[in-house]
Amino acid sequence: MGCVALLLISAIATLSPTAVGATPQPLLAFSARVAGDEARTRIVIDFEKKPEFSVHYVAAPERVIVDLPATAFGFPAEDLSARGLFKDIRYGTMGEASARIVLTAKKPVKLSIAEVQSNDNGSYRLVLDAEMASKEVFADLVKTQNWAMPRAAAPDPLAMAVKDNVFTVAVDAGHGGIDAGATGAGTKTPEKTITLAFAKTLAERLNKVDGIKAFLTRDDDTFLSLSERVTLARQGHADLFVSAHADTLGQKDIRGATVYTLSDKASDRMAENLATRENLSDELAGYTLQSGPPEVADILLDLTRRETQAFSIALATNVVESFEGQIGLINNPHRYAGFQVLRAPDIPSVLLELGFLSNAEDEKLLLDESWRSKVIDRMVDAIRRYRDRAVANGG
């Protein structure tokens, strides 16, 4: 990936230890690691002493510049090899008193975290958490920064938005682009086409409800990784995440809608198999995830996940109640499994299986615009009732 590791050995060797005004010893960066994917990537560099640093953004191509005092990079170059959001990582000296890390991104990015943390052994680590951003957000970061002032993470315009009384729903059309999803048994219609048509109409209908705003994770035939879908929902400050799908099964007689919530243990073999297949979307599109997106081991985060899971179950219950007697449901219509796309720790999330393209009757309904409209009416009803209850409880 073209990493340049300048260890300063020759430069240090030429300095007399007794010379007047000798250059101070550089910081030692003794280890580094990179983890993440095309939506979020974490870089961690360990230092013997606490480093001062500043962060800047440069366009054409999109780069993140991290300036440091004089630093000896004493770790193998492959430990800081580019992956995830970054296609190239270079580092080295910028003169006697400074060093620089240049992170060249595959697409617009922003640092959500840029800070120095202390290690248990008295050393320190520089933590850089990057996540994908829109072109507009990146351009604003470039435009508003001040190179004369050291800075850590740039302000996140989304995070700084004034809180309002709008209930926001992220509507996710499953699959897309190179990942076509399932295929209709009779018409050969790809799942990605059905889910996009459904998602567009659902978002349009939700946006007509007072106090509700909906947005799409994808509005065309574009591939999104599972992590990108979750990141887009979080960046949009979604209060709910609804992912639409229409899968196939080996048993062609099984039909009806299903609502899934997240669980490490699947409710049944069918749910487990479906989750396994859906989680392969990234791999089918050529994405190889060497290590998962950065996680924070924190008891507060764990409590947030538990609360979010309870809300997700409440939403699933509302959907089932709205569908009953109106829309055909599979037996035990609320099921659960380890769907990667439902893993946002702070957003109640459900995966709606509209029906099965392997069943002739379901396929006919899935392609029927009036039937999809009826399903959308019931979904809007379920989301509205969930929102009203959340607002009444102070949510």
Buried (B, 14 or more C-beta within 10 A) or exposed (E): BEBEBBBBEEBBEEEEEEEEEEBEEBBBBBBBBBBBBBBBBBBBBBBBEBBEBBBBBEEEEBBBBBBBBBBBBBBEBEBBBBBBBBBBBBBBBEEEEEBBBBBBBBBBBBBBBBEBEEEEEEBBBBBBBBBBBBEEBBBBBBEEBEEEEEBEBBEBBBEEEEEEEEBBBBBBBBBBEEBBBBBBBEEEBBBBBBBBBBBBBBBEBBEEBEEBBBBBBBEEBBBBBBBBBBBBBBBBBBBBBBBBBBBBBEEEEBBBBBBBBBBEEBBEEBBBBBBEBBBEBBEBBEBEBEEEBBEEEEEEEEEEBEEBBEBBBBBBBBBBEBBEEEBBBBEEBBBBBBBBBBBBBBBBBBBBBBBBBBBBEBBBBBBEEEBBEBBBBBBBBBBBBBBEBBEEEEE
